[in-house]
C-alpha cells in the first residue's frame, strides 16, 4: 500500500531528511551538490558517480574521472541573450564545438529566488511551475529556446517572486546529472513579469457543472440553463436531509495517527480531539495546474457532486480562471525540479496538503492510486485526518487498497463537519470549529455510542450506513 507516502505535514520534515543525508555523505568525504567544487574529484564505484576530496582520493588510490568543460577558452567566447518580451533564450557558440572542450550537454535552468525566504507560503505553490531545466540543442552557431516562464494572478499574491536564469554544463567524462559548470545569467524582476503569460487552470468543456454561480456571466440566451443548474445544485444540497448522523463519524473525527519509532515501525491511533479541525468557512474554489489529465477533472467533478450532498454548508466549486481559485492543486512530476523542491524523492511523497492552503500531487501517478492521492489531499483540505480504515480515502493502512473515492467513513465525518445545524458558528472572519459536546447535542448523537467507538476505533471503520451507498455510486465506484 503506497499511501504511506501521502502526507499533510510531511513538508516540515524536509530539513531533517536533508540534514541526515548531508551527515551521511560528509562522513564519506563526499559533497552534497550538483557542481564539482574546487578540491574535489569525480569517482565512480559500482556504476555510481560521486565526488570525494582530492586528498582522500590520493590516500585511497582511487581512479578518478577527468572533469573538463570549464575551459575559459570556450566560455569566454560564448554569448547568451534573453529577450524579455518573448522569453526567447539564445546561445551564440561563435562556431565553437563544445564537444571538443569535454562538454556533454548544456542546460538552461530557471528557478525562483531564495528558497529559504518562505517562498512556499507566499506563492501558494505557483512557483513550482517556474522550475525548469531545458537542454540547449547542439549547435556550432546559434541555439534558441523559448523559456517556459509564467506569472500568476492568484489573488493572494501581492507581488511576483524574482526568477533566476542559469546555465549548466556537464562533462563527457562525468554524469549528466552532475554539473561541472554553473553560472548565473539573468534575473527576472517584478517588472519583467508584466510581459509574461498567466498560468490558468486546466479546463475541458462538458465535464464540470457551473457550481460557482457568483462568478458566472449570465446572458439572455444562457439564463434558462443557469436556472436549471442552480436548481440542480439546491436539490443536491437538500439530499443531505436524508442522511443520518453516525457516532462512528464523530469518533473518527477525534482521531489521527502517530508513527511508532520502535521496532514495529508502524502507525497507530492517536486521540486528537475534534476542536482543532480546520473547517473551511470561506468560499473554496479548486483549480488544477500542471501535468493534469482530463480524468483528474472528472474525478474532481464527481467529488464536488458528492460534497454538495454530504457537506451542504460547504461552498465549493471549480474555476477555469486563476483569479477565482482559492485552493490550487499543482500536479508535477516528482523526478523533475518542480517536485524535488517541495521535497519529493523516489519512494517519498505521492502528494501533500500544505497548511498555506494548496495541494501538490506527483504527476507520475496513474490509475486508481492517482485518484486516491488527489481525493486524499482534498480530504485534508476539508479537515479530515489520517486513519487506518481500509475503505477510506484517508487511510494509511499499508496493506489496504487504493480507495479512489470518498468512502463511507469519510462521508460520515464530512456530514458532521459541514452540517447546517452549526450555522451559528459560520463566521467568515473567524476560524470555524465544533466541539465534541456540541456535535453530540445538536446532532442528537448518543454519548455512550460515541465513547464506545472512541474506545473501539477499529470497529468505527466498518460502519457503512446503507443511506450513504448512493454517494459511493455517484463517485463511479461499487460499494
matplotlib code that plots the C-alpha trace (Angstrom):
import matplotlib.pyplot as plt

x = [0.0, 1.8, -0.5, 2.1, 3.8, 1.0, 1.3, -0.4, 2.6, 5.4, 6.8, 8.2, 10.3, 12.4, 15.1, 15.5, 15.8, 18.3, 20.4, 20.6, 21.7, 24.3, 25.7, 26.0, 27.7, 30.1, 31.2, 32.2, 34.1, 31.6, 29.7, 26.0, 26.0, 25.4, 28.5, 32.0, 33.7, 37.4, 39.4, 37.1, 37.3, 34.8, 34.9, 32.8, 32.0, 29.5, 28.1, 27.5, 29.4, 30.1, 32.5, 35.3, 38.1, 41.2, 43.5, 41.2, 41.3, 45.1, 45.3, 42.8, 44.5, 41.1, 40.8, 39.1, 37.3, 38.6, 36.0, 36.6, 34.2, 35.0, 37.6, 37.8, 38.8, 35.3, 33.1, 34.7, 33.8, 30.1, 27.4, 23.9, 20.9, 17.4, 14.5, 12.4, 9.3, 9.3, 11.2, 13.5, 16.9, 19.7, 23.1, 25.8, 28.6, 30.7, 31.5, 33.0, 32.2, 31.6, 32.2, 35.8, 36.0, 34.8, 31.2, 28.5, 25.4, 24.4, 21.2, 19.4, 17.9, 15.1, 14.4, 12.7, 14.7, 15.7, 14.2, 14.9, 12.6, 9.4, 8.6, 6.3, 4.0, 3.8, 3.3, 0.8, 2.7, 2.7, 6.5, 6.8, 5.7, 8.7, 11.3, 12.7, 15.8, 15.9, 18.7, 20.2, 20.2, 23.6, 25.0, 28.2, 26.4, 23.3, 20.7, 17.3, 14.9, 11.6, 11.7, 8.6, 8.0, 4.7, 3.3, 0.2, -2.7, -3.6, -5.4, -3.3, -0.1, 0.9, 4.0, 5.7, 8.8, 12.1, 13.4, 17.0, 18.1, 21.3, 23.5, 24.8, 27.1, 28.0, 31.2, 31.6, 33.6, 31.1, 27.4, 24.8, 23.2, 26.4, 27.2, 30.9, 30.0, 27.2, 26.7, 24.0, 23.0, 19.9, 17.2, 13.5, 12.4, 8.9, 8.8, 9.8, 6.7, 4.4, 5.5, 4.7, 1.6, -0.7, -0.9, -4.5, -6.2, -6.8, -10.3, -12.3, -15.8, -18.6, -17.1, -17.8, -21.1, -21.2, -21.4, -19.7, -22.8, -21.3, -18.7, -21.0, -21.8, -25.4, -26.7, -30.3, -29.5, -28.0, -30.5, -32.6, -29.5, -28.4, -31.7, -31.7, -28.2, -28.9, -32.0, -30.0, -27.4, -30.1, -31.6, -28.2, -27.8, -31.3, -30.4, -28.3, -31.5, -32.0, -28.5, -28.5, -25.6, -23.5, -21.5, -18.6, -18.1, -17.6, -15.3, -13.1, -13.0, -11.3, -8.6, -5.4, -2.3, 1.2, 4.2, 5.9, 9.6, 10.2, 10.9, 7.4, 7.8, 4.0, 1.3, -1.1, -4.2, -3.8, -6.5, -6.5, -9.9, -12.5, -12.0, -8.8, -10.2, -9.7, -13.3, -13.5, -15.7, -14.9, -15.7, -13.5, -12.6, -10.4, -8.1, -5.9, -2.5, 0.5, 0.5, -3.3, -5.3, -8.9, -9.6, -8.4, -11.0, -13.6, -12.5, -12.9, -16.3, -17.6, -16.2, -17.8, -21.2, -20.9, -19.7, -22.7, -24.8, -22.8, -21.5, -24.2, -22.7, -19.5, -19.4, -17.0, -16.6, -14.1, -12.9, -11.0, -9.6, -6.7, -8.1, -11.0, -9.1, -8.6, -7.4, -4.9, -3.8, -0.4, 0.3, 4.0, 6.5, 8.4, 11.5, 11.9, 13.0, 9.4, 8.8, 12.2, 11.9, 8.9, 10.9, 9.7, 12.1, 12.0, 9.9, 8.8, 5.6, 2.8, 1.0, 0.9, -1.6, 0.2, -1.2, -0.8, -3.8, -2.6, -2.0, 0.8, 0.4, 3.1, 2.2, 3.8, 1.0, -1.5, -4.9, -6.7, -3.7, -3.5, -7.2, -6.7, -4.0, -6.0, -9.0, -6.9, -5.3, -8.6, -9.9, -7.1, -8.0, -11.6, -10.4, -10.1, -7.1, -5.4, -6.9, -6.3, -9.6, -9.3, -12.3, -11.3, -9.6, -7.7, -6.2, -2.5, -3.2, -0.1, -1.9, -5.2, -6.5, -6.1, -9.6, -10.3, -13.3, -14.6, -15.6, -18.4, -16.3, -15.0, -18.6, -19.7, -17.1, -17.8, -21.6, -20.8, -18.2, -20.4, -23.8, -26.2, -27.1, -23.7, -24.7, -24.3, -20.5, -20.4, -18.3, -16.2, -14.0, -13.0, -12.0, -15.0, -15.0, -17.2, -16.7, -17.4, -20.2, -21.8, -21.9, -23.5, -26.1, -27.1, -27.0, -28.8, -26.0, -25.5, -22.7, -22.5, -22.1, -19.5, -17.4, -17.8, -16.4, -13.6, -12.5, -13.0, -11.9, -11.2, -14.9, -15.8, -14.0, -16.5, -19.6, -21.4, -24.9, -27.0, -28.3, -24.8, -24.4, -25.7, -23.0, -20.3, -22.0, -22.1, -18.3, -18.2, -17.3, -19.0, -19.9]
y = [0.0, 3.1, 5.6, 5.7, 8.2, 10.7, 13.4, 16.5, 17.7, 16.0, 19.2, 20.2, 17.0, 18.1, 19.9, 16.8, 14.5, 16.8, 17.1, 13.3, 12.8, 15.6, 14.0, 10.5, 11.9, 14.1, 11.1, 9.5, 12.6, 13.4, 16.6, 17.3, 19.4, 19.2, 21.1, 19.8, 22.0, 23.0, 20.5, 17.6, 14.9, 12.6, 8.9, 6.0, 2.8, 0.2, 2.4, 5.3, 8.6, 10.8, 13.4, 13.0, 15.2, 15.2, 14.4, 11.5, 10.1, 10.2, 8.4, 5.8, 5.4, 5.5, 6.1, 9.4, 10.7, 13.7, 16.5, 19.0, 21.6, 24.8, 26.0, 29.8, 29.5, 28.2, 30.1, 33.5, 33.3, 32.1, 34.7, 34.5, 36.7, 36.7, 38.6, 39.8, 40.3, 36.8, 34.8, 33.5, 32.4, 32.5, 31.0, 32.1, 29.5, 31.5, 28.4, 26.6, 22.9, 22.4, 18.7, 19.4, 21.0, 17.9, 19.1, 16.5, 18.8, 22.4, 23.2, 26.4, 26.4, 28.6, 28.7, 31.1, 33.3, 32.4, 29.1, 30.0, 33.1, 31.1, 31.4, 28.4, 30.2, 33.4, 31.9, 29.1, 26.6, 28.6, 29.0, 25.3, 25.9, 28.1, 25.5, 24.1, 22.6, 22.6, 21.1, 23.5, 21.9, 21.1, 23.6, 25.3, 28.5, 29.6, 27.8, 29.2, 28.1, 29.5, 29.5, 28.1, 31.0, 32.1, 34.6, 34.1, 36.4, 34.2, 36.7, 36.1, 37.1, 40.7, 40.6, 38.3, 36.5, 37.0, 34.2, 33.3, 32.0, 29.9, 27.9, 24.5, 22.1, 18.5, 16.7, 13.9, 12.1, 12.6, 12.0, 14.1, 14.8, 16.4, 19.9, 20.8, 24.4, 26.6, 30.3, 32.8, 34.7, 36.8, 37.6, 38.3, 41.1, 42.0, 44.5, 41.8, 39.8, 42.3, 40.7, 37.1, 35.0, 34.0, 30.3, 29.2, 26.1, 23.0, 23.0, 21.0, 21.8, 19.3, 17.9, 20.3, 21.7, 25.5, 25.4, 28.8, 30.9, 34.0, 34.2, 33.1, 35.5, 35.1, 36.2, 36.2, 33.0, 31.2, 32.3, 29.1, 26.9, 29.0, 28.5, 24.7, 24.3, 26.3, 24.2, 21.0, 22.3, 23.1, 19.6, 18.0, 20.0, 19.1, 15.4, 15.9, 16.0, 12.2, 11.3, 10.1, 11.2, 8.4, 8.2, 6.5, 9.6, 11.8, 9.2, 9.2, 13.0, 12.9, 10.6, 10.9, 8.7, 8.8, 6.8, 4.3, 4.8, 1.4, -1.9, -2.2, 1.0, 1.2, 3.8, 3.7, 5.6, 8.9, 10.8, 14.4, 15.8, 17.4, 21.1, 21.5, 20.5, 23.1, 23.6, 25.7, 28.6, 30.7, 30.1, 27.3, 27.3, 24.5, 24.8, 22.1, 23.2, 21.5, 17.9, 17.5, 14.7, 15.0, 12.1, 14.3, 16.9, 14.1, 12.9, 16.4, 16.8, 13.5, 14.6, 18.0, 16.4, 14.2, 17.2, 19.2, 16.4, 15.4, 18.9, 21.4, 24.0, 24.0, 26.4, 24.6, 24.7, 24.7, 27.6, 27.9, 31.3, 31.6, 34.8, 32.9, 29.9, 29.7, 26.1, 25.4, 21.8, 21.5, 18.3, 18.0, 15.1, 14.1, 13.4, 16.9, 20.1, 21.1, 18.0, 17.9, 21.5, 20.5, 17.6, 14.7, 11.9, 8.4, 6.3, 9.5, 11.5, 10.9, 14.1, 16.7, 19.3, 22.4, 24.4, 27.6, 26.1, 24.4, 20.8, 19.2, 15.8, 13.7, 13.8, 10.4, 8.6, 6.7, 4.9, 4.4, 5.4, 8.8, 9.4, 8.1, 10.7, 13.6, 12.7, 12.1, 15.5, 17.2, 15.4, 17.0, 20.4, 19.8, 18.9, 15.1, 13.4, 10.1, 6.8, 3.0, 2.2, 0.0, 1.6, 5.2, 7.7, 8.9, 5.5, 4.9, 1.1, -0.3, -3.4, -1.8, -0.9, 2.5, 3.8, 6.2, 7.9, 9.3, 6.2, 5.7, 6.7, 9.8, 10.9, 10.3, 12.7, 15.4, 15.2, 16.2, 18.9, 20.7, 20.1, 23.1, 22.8, 24.5, 27.7, 29.7, 29.1, 30.1, 33.3, 34.1, 36.4, 33.7, 30.1, 27.8, 25.0, 22.5, 20.6, 17.0, 18.0, 20.4, 17.8, 15.2, 17.7, 19.3, 16.1, 14.0, 11.5, 9.0, 9.9, 6.2, 5.1, 7.9, 6.8, 3.1, 3.9, 6.0, 3.1, 0.6, 2.8, -0.1, -1.0, 2.5, 1.8, -0.9, 1.2, 1.5, 3.0, 2.0, 5.5, 6.6, 3.9, 6.0, 8.6, 5.9, 5.0, 8.7, 8.6, 5.9, 3.1, 0.0, -0.3]
z = [0.0, -1.3, 0.5, 3.3, 1.1, 1.4, 4.0, 5.2, 7.4, 5.5, 4.2, 7.6, 7.7, 4.7, 6.7, 8.9, 5.9, 4.1, 7.3, 7.6, 4.0, 4.4, 7.5, 5.9, 2.8, 4.8, 6.8, 3.5, 2.3, -0.4, -1.0, -1.4, -4.5, -8.2, -9.2, -9.0, -6.4, -6.2, -4.3, -5.2, -7.9, -9.5, -8.6, -9.9, -8.0, -8.9, -11.6, -9.3, -9.7, -6.7, -5.5, -3.0, -1.7, -3.8, -0.8, 0.2, -3.4, -3.3, 0.0, -1.1, -4.5, -6.3, -10.0, -10.7, -13.8, -15.6, -15.4, -18.1, -19.6, -17.7, -20.2, -20.3, -24.0, -24.7, -22.2, -22.8, -26.4, -26.0, -25.6, -24.0, -24.6, -23.3, -25.0, -22.0, -24.2, -25.9, -23.2, -26.0, -24.8, -27.4, -27.2, -29.8, -29.9, -32.3, -34.4, -31.4, -31.0, -27.3, -27.5, -28.3, -24.8, -23.0, -22.7, -22.8, -22.6, -21.8, -20.0, -19.2, -15.7, -14.4, -10.6, -8.2, -6.0, -2.4, -1.3, 2.3, 2.4, 2.9, -0.8, -0.5, 1.9, -0.2, -3.6, -2.9, -5.0, -8.2, -8.1, -8.8, -12.4, -12.9, -12.1, -15.4, -16.8, -20.6, -22.8, -25.2, -28.7, -30.1, -32.5, -33.5, -34.4, -32.6, -30.5, -29.4, -26.6, -25.6, -21.8, -20.1, -17.7, -16.3, -13.9, -11.8, -11.0, -8.0, -5.8, -2.6, -4.3, -3.5, -5.7, -8.1, -6.9, -8.9, -11.1, -11.8, -15.2, -15.1, -17.4, -16.5, -18.4, -17.8, -18.7, -21.3, -18.7, -15.9, -15.2, -17.0, -13.6, -12.2, -13.5, -13.9, -14.9, -13.4, -14.0, -13.2, -16.3, -15.6, -13.1, -13.9, -11.6, -10.8, -13.6, -16.2, -15.2, -16.8, -20.1, -19.1, -19.7, -16.9, -16.0, -15.9, -14.5, -16.7, -18.1, -20.7, -21.7, -20.8, -17.6, -14.8, -13.7, -13.1, -9.3, -8.8, -9.6, -8.1, -10.9, -13.8, -16.6, -17.4, -20.8, -22.1, -24.1, -21.1, -18.4, -18.7, -18.3, -15.3, -13.6, -14.3, -13.0, -9.9, -9.1, -9.5, -7.0, -4.5, -5.0, -4.3, -1.1, 0.0, -0.2, 3.0, 5.0, 4.4, 5.7, 9.3, 11.5, 12.9, 16.2, 14.3, 12.3, 15.4, 17.0, 13.8, 13.7, 17.1, 15.9, 13.9, 13.5, 15.1, 13.9, 16.2, 16.3, 17.9, 16.2, 14.8, 12.8, 12.2, 12.5, 15.5, 16.5, 18.3, 20.1, 18.7, 19.6, 17.3, 18.3, 16.3, 12.9, 10.1, 8.8, 5.7, 6.3, 3.2, -0.4, -1.8, -5.5, -6.8, -9.8, -11.3, -12.6, -14.3, -15.7, -15.5, -17.2, -18.3, -15.9, -13.0, -13.8, -14.0, -10.5, -9.1, -10.6, -9.1, -5.7, -5.9, -6.6, -3.5, -1.4, -2.3, -0.8, 2.3, 3.1, 2.1, 4.4, 2.2, -0.7, -3.1, -6.9, -9.7, -11.9, -15.2, -14.1, -11.7, -10.2, -8.8, -7.4, -3.6, -3.4, -6.2, -6.8, -8.5, -10.4, -11.3, -11.7, -8.6, -10.7, -12.1, -10.4, -9.5, -7.4, -5.9, -4.5, -2.5, -1.0, -3.2, -3.6, -5.1, -2.7, -1.0, -1.1, -3.6, -2.5, 0.2, 1.5, 2.6, 5.5, 3.4, 1.6, -1.6, -2.7, -4.6, -6.4, -8.1, -11.8, -12.5, -10.6, -12.6, -12.4, -9.0, -7.0, -8.7, -8.0, -4.4, -3.7, -5.2, -3.1, -0.1, -0.2, -0.8, 2.3, 4.3, 2.9, 4.2, 7.7, 7.6, 9.3, 8.6, 9.7, 9.5, 7.9, 4.8, 3.0, 3.5, 1.1, 4.2, 5.1, 5.9, 6.2, 4.4, 3.0, 2.2, -1.3, -3.0, -2.4, -5.4, -3.8, -0.5, 1.4, 3.9, 6.9, 5.1, 4.2, 7.8, 9.1, 6.4, 7.1, 10.7, 10.0, 7.4, 8.8, 8.6, 12.3, 13.0, 11.1, 14.3, 14.1, 10.5, 10.6, 7.6, 9.6, 12.1, 12.0, 12.2, 14.7, 16.5, 19.8, 20.6, 23.1, 20.7, 18.0, 20.3, 21.4, 18.1, 16.0, 18.6, 18.9, 21.8, 24.2, 25.1, 21.4, 20.7, 23.6, 22.6, 19.1, 20.5, 22.6, 19.8, 16.9, 14.5, 14.7, 13.6, 10.4, 9.4, 9.6, 6.2, 6.6, 3.6, 3.2, 2.1, -0.5, -3.4, -2.7, -3.2, -6.5, -7.6, -7.5, -10.1, -7.6, -6.3, -2.7]

ax = plt.figure().add_subplot(projection="3d")
ax.plot(x, y, z, "-o")
ax.set_aspect("equal")
plt.show()
